[in-house]
């Protein structure tokens, strides 16, 4: 089966600190969004769980995470706009994909168009209800868009918490307020 050397090779893998950080951020995002899902079962918060894990990157690139958040906002907005057009579903999907790609290129979000496309499809998908009846209420699309955006907001919060630059700015502001209060009054 496995020789001693090959087994040791498989057991000696190591997880870098960046990979641990990526896992922690994803798990925190899932826990927070699952909390919404559990607290409000009547709303589709499972979409926020998907959205939050799509935002994070294994290399913990802050710029890419922010671009993915922007892309999710773009995809949700395009999905909501296209949803109301009176055309067949397949054309809604195609039009939503084309508009999302064009807007992503215009907004220089080329590297993050895939999460935007996921968001537009999430908003546009219509599920069959009981007896195969399609639930076509616009509120379903609005709820999905809101849940995707909540997932993005959770990811934004977690990204800010785990970003050294964000903590440095926060510390600087707090420190400056403290210094102004205590030393400028005298």
Secondary structure, DSSP 8 states (H G I E B T S, - for coil): ---HHHHHHHHT----HHHHHHHHHHHHHHHHHHHHHHHTTTS-THHHHHHHHHH--TT--HHHHHHHHHHHHHHHHHHHHHHTS-S-HHHHHHHHHHHHHHHHHHTT-GGGHHHHHHHHHHHH---B-GGG-B---HHHHHHHHHHHHHHHHHHHHHHHHT-HHHHHHHHHHHHHHHHHHHHS--
